[in-house]
Amino acid sequence: MARVVRAALVQATWTGDTESMIAKHEEHAREAALQGAQVIGFQEVFNAPYFCQVQEPEHYRWAEPVPDGPTVTRMRELARETGMVIVVPVFEVEQSGFYYNTAAVIDADGSYLGKYRKHHIPQVKGFWEKYYFKPGNAGWPVFDTAVGKVGVYICYDRHFPEGWRQLGLNGAQLVYNPSATSRGLSSYLWQLEQPAAAVANEYFVAAINRVGQEEYGDNDFYGTSYFVDPRGQFVGETASDKAEELVVRDLDFGLIDEVRQQWAFYRDRRPDAYEGLVQP
């Protein structure tokens, strides 16, 4: 496993249809591979609009099985082509009536490693997700990939520290947080929560946000995607707040051990004293 991992993320504008949206991400991935990227992640439900701005049954049409649906199958082919690990967030249907906000993780050889299902489901104006998604029931997996141990936390999850910690306890070195968050409601938290999580749990975080306005509501997705290191420092600049962008950065995984030895947060945890945290 390389100590320095070249990682990528994509913040994208909605094209108007699934086929062109997937094709656009494939081109971004190929460009990332040309730049030497070894892992890439896409935004929340990347192959669809953020339809949760409304509550309409027509939007169940965006759902597909994972891993055997058309999008994940296509992304497995892309991973084999580019030699990259790919984090693929989609709207998953498991069976009739069982729908999840999911991210599949695909290894660099195209093998399907597993999925993460979003645990925390919002139900507020512009983010009517409980209408569509059941709460995640697949735990907090960390995937042993060609670049190291990769976890996923999705959008609204980021407001809850427990999952960040569990991913760290499960060995994560890099956590992708695909999101769809808009100006106003909690935008000031965007550059606060993920760096704080990276510090508290001493790993790298890739924070991905959509960008632009879409057809189903007034949400103005503000991009500014970024990578942040275990010291809470941005790795390079954040992405644009208005334009689509591919971000490629070098992540020094050696920093993880350095920070954990210096700050020793895992050593000084007190799980014996935390029982009350999990009481209803």
ABEGO torsion letter per residue (X at the ends): XBABBBBBBBBBBBAGBAAAAAAAAAAAAAAAAAAGBABBBBBBGAABBBAAABBBAAAAAABBBOAABAAAAAAAAAAAAAGBBBBBBBBBBABBGBBBBBBBBBBAAGBBAEBBBBABBBBBBGBBAAAABBBBAAEBBBBBBAAEBBBBBBEAAAABAAAAAAAAAAGBABBBBBBBBBBGAAAAAAAAAAAAAAAAAGBBBBBBBBBEBBAAEABBBAEGBBBBBAAGBBBEBBBBAABBBBBBBBBBAAAAAAAAAAAGAAAABBAAAAAAAABX
